[in-house]
Amino acid sequence: MFARTPPPPYCAVIFSSVRTPGDAGYDAMAQRMAELAAQQPGYLGAESVRNAEGEGITVSYWTDEAAAAAWKRNAEHLQAQRLGRSQWYGRYELRIARVERAYGGGAD
């Protein structure tokens, strides 16, 4: 469930969204984007949740902002972004952050 990230610093891309009703190919594209992101240089992992009302958040982790920016420009990802804006998301926000500290606890 939790991404296994190295010691900071690294980059976090935080994507908050509200889905539109229906699937319209969303699940297949989300799966493809997860697979494709994992193949990108600098990708460290991701965490994602969505509630019954369609509100969700996905945080992807990258070695640095340049790696995250390269992912944003990936051709297949650009197509998914276009479909997201036109079909799948009623609203979204994207935030880029530098992780300076990270710690946790509990069982794996």
Contacts in CASP RR format, 6 or more apart in sequence:
PFRMAT RR
TARGET T0000
AUTHOR 0000-0000-0000
METHOD contacts of the structure
MODEL  1
MFARTPPPPYCAVIFSSVRTPGDAGYDAMAQRMAELAAQQPGYLGAESVR
NAEGEGITVSYWTDEAAAAAWKRNAEHLQAQRLGRSQWYGRYELRIARVE
RAYGGGAD
1 47 0 8 1.000
2 47 0 8 1.000
3 44 0 8 1.000
3 45 0 8 1.000
3 46 0 8 1.000
3 47 0 8 1.000
3 59 0 8 1.000
3 61 0 8 1.000
4 44 0 8 1.000
4 45 0 8 1.000
5 44 0 8 1.000
5 45 0 8 1.000
5 61 0 8 1.000
5 99 0 8 1.000
5 102 0 8 1.000
6 44 0 8 1.000
7 102 0 8 1.000
8 99 0 8 1.000
8 100 0 8 1.000
8 101 0 8 1.000
8 102 0 8 1.000
9 98 0 8 1.000
9 99 0 8 1.000
9 100 0 8 1.000
10 44 0 8 1.000
10 61 0 8 1.000
10 62 0 8 1.000
10 63 0 8 1.000
10 64 0 8 1.000
10 98 0 8 1.000
10 99 0 8 1.000
11 61 0 8 1.000
11 62 0 8 1.000
11 63 0 8 1.000
11 64 0 8 1.000
11 65 0 8 1.000
11 67 0 8 1.000
11 68 0 8 1.000
11 96 0 8 1.000
11 97 0 8 1.000
11 98 0 8 1.000
11 99 0 8 1.000
12 59 0 8 1.000
12 60 0 8 1.000
12 61 0 8 1.000
12 62 0 8 1.000
12 96 0 8 1.000
12 97 0 8 1.000
12 98 0 8 1.000
12 99 0 8 1.000
13 59 0 8 1.000
13 60 0 8 1.000
13 61 0 8 1.000
13 62 0 8 1.000
13 68 0 8 1.000
13 71 0 8 1.000
13 94 0 8 1.000
13 95 0 8 1.000
13 96 0 8 1.000
14 57 0 8 1.000
14 58 0 8 1.000
14 59 0 8 1.000
14 94 0 8 1.000
14 95 0 8 1.000
14 96 0 8 1.000
14 97 0 8 1.000
15 57 0 8 1.000
15 58 0 8 1.000
15 59 0 8 1.000
15 60 0 8 1.000
15 92 0 8 1.000
15 93 0 8 1.000
15 94 0 8 1.000
16 55 0 8 1.000
16 56 0 8 1.000
16 57 0 8 1.000
16 92 0 8 1.000
16 93 0 8 1.000
16 94 0 8 1.000
16 95 0 8 1.000
17 55 0 8 1.000
17 56 0 8 1.000
17 57 0 8 1.000
17 58 0 8 1.000
17 89 0 8 1.000
17 90 0 8 1.000
17 91 0 8 1.000
17 92 0 8 1.000
17 93 0 8 1.000
18 53 0 8 1.000
18 54 0 8 1.000
18 55 0 8 1.000
18 56 0 8 1.000
18 89 0 8 1.000
18 90 0 8 1.000
18 91 0 8 1.000
18 92 0 8 1.000
19 26 0 8 1.000
19 50 0 8 1.000
19 54 0 8 1.000
19 55 0 8 1.000
19 56 0 8 1.000
19 88 0 8 1.000
19 89 0 8 1.000
19 90 0 8 1.000
20 87 0 8 1.000
20 88 0 8 1.000
20 89 0 8 1.000
20 90 0 8 1.000
24 87 0 8 1.000
24 88 0 8 1.000
26 87 0 8 1.000
26 88 0 8 1.000
29 80 0 8 1.000
29 83 0 8 1.000
29 88 0 8 1.000
32 76 0 8 1.000
32 80 0 8 1.000
33 76 0 8 1.000
33 77 0 8 1.000
33 80 0 8 1.000
34 46 0 8 1.000
36 74 0 8 1.000
36 76 0 8 1.000
36 77 0 8 1.000
37 43 0 8 1.000
37 45 0 8 1.000
37 46 0 8 1.000
37 60 0 8 1.000
37 71 0 8 1.000
37 77 0 8 1.000
38 45 0 8 1.000
40 67 0 8 1.000
40 70 0 8 1.000
40 71 0 8 1.000
40 74 0 8 1.000
41 67 0 8 1.000
41 70 0 8 1.000
42 62 0 8 1.000
42 63 0 8 1.000
42 64 0 8 1.000
42 67 0 8 1.000
43 60 0 8 1.000
43 61 0 8 1.000
43 62 0 8 1.000
43 67 0 8 1.000
43 71 0 8 1.000
44 60 0 8 1.000
44 61 0 8 1.000
44 62 0 8 1.000
44 63 0 8 1.000
45 60 0 8 1.000
45 61 0 8 1.000
46 58 0 8 1.000
46 59 0 8 1.000
46 60 0 8 1.000
46 61 0 8 1.000
47 58 0 8 1.000
47 59 0 8 1.000
48 56 0 8 1.000
48 57 0 8 1.000
48 58 0 8 1.000
48 59 0 8 1.000
49 56 0 8 1.000
49 57 0 8 1.000
50 56 0 8 1.000
50 57 0 8 1.000
60 68 0 8 1.000
60 71 0 8 1.000
61 99 0 8 1.000
62 68 0 8 1.000
62 71 0 8 1.000
65 96 0 8 1.000
65 98 0 8 1.000
68 96 0 8 1.000
71 77 0 8 1.000
72 81 0 8 1.000
84 92 0 8 1.000
END
